[in-house]
Amino acid sequence: MTIEGKVALVTGGSGGLGSVHCLTLARAGCNVAVGGYSHMDKAEAVVKKIQELGRKAVAVKMDVSVLEDVQRGVEQIEETLGSVEIMVNNAAFGIVRAATIINTEKKDWDRDVAVNLTGAFNNIKCCMPGMLERGWGRIIIISSITGTQGGMGQCSYAATKAGLIGLAKTAALEGARKGVTCNALVLGVFNAGGFLEVAPEFKERIVKRMAMRRMGEPQEVSNVLAFLASEESSFITGETIEVSGGANLFTF
């Protein structure tokens, strides 16, 4: 895949899935900005691994829910690696909290919307202008089957993940004639991140709903992500691409 030398930003890049995305893009030839906020030691560890692969990398601390913070982070990336050409919106809150709508705290709803949905808006707002000007860019938004199917006890997570699909399609329309694509990856359950914190009995029930009867491995979604970041995906935009092991199939 043609991706050599591109500069990628992965928000939430220190997490279980995010770190795999960073390393996959680096192996494909990208220089990578590892976005983080509360676990910068983990972000620095990912940077070190990327550098060991022979690529350039930088850890960037930014609160994606704050526009000015994202602007500052993007400026730091431009100064150290160059202009952001691939933007992976991966940072998210709320996956492991279980509370019905009437029991959800307003502060939790506000935080999830601010990080998951407003954060994606902020990232696109800061990165897309340069992509449009250069006539090339890839925006990849990480959504979830919770956003397409709903999620019992996950109203804010489900709502934001659904909202991301609409945002991705809108960004795709706005970049379509300028060489900028935007797609949403709709993820099932993976052996990483927040799903590892789910209670074992619930985890077993969820996995049994998958046609493949297993969790996905992080690399399996990162492989799709790397393709969407490449030149070879140039005629794919505005799509919701499900990577879920058949979670939407009727199974028994």
QUIJO-V197218 format. One line per field, one symbol per residue. phi: phi as a letter, one per 30 degrees, with the letter a starting at -180 (. if undefined). burial: I if it has 9 or more other ideal C-beta (glycine too) atoms within 8 Angstrom, else O. A space follows every 50 residues. Layout:
# QUIJO-V197218
phi = ???
burial = ???
This chain:
# QUIJO-V197218
phi = .dbeidccccdidcdddeddeeddddddjdcbccdabcbdddddddeddd dddjcdabcbdadddcedddeddddddddcckddcbccdcdabjdcdbad edcddeddedddddddcdededddedcdedddddiaabcbcdcadddcci beibddddddddddddddddddddcecbiccbbccccdcbdaidddcdee ddedddddddedhaddceddddddeddddcddcdccaicccdbbiidcdd ba
burial = OOIOOIIIIIIIIIIIIIIIIIIIIIOIIIIIIIIIIOIIOIIIIIIOII IOIOIIIIIIOIOIIIOOIIIIIIOIIIOOIOOIIIIIIIIIIIIOIOIO OOOIOOOIIOIIIIIIIIIIIIIIIIIIOIIIOIOOIIIIIIIIIIIIOO IOOIIIIIIIIIIIIOIIIOIIOOIIOOIIIIIIIIIIIIOIIOIOOIOO OOIOOIIOOIOOOOIIOIOIIIIIIIIIIIOOIOOOIIOIIIIIIIIOOO OO
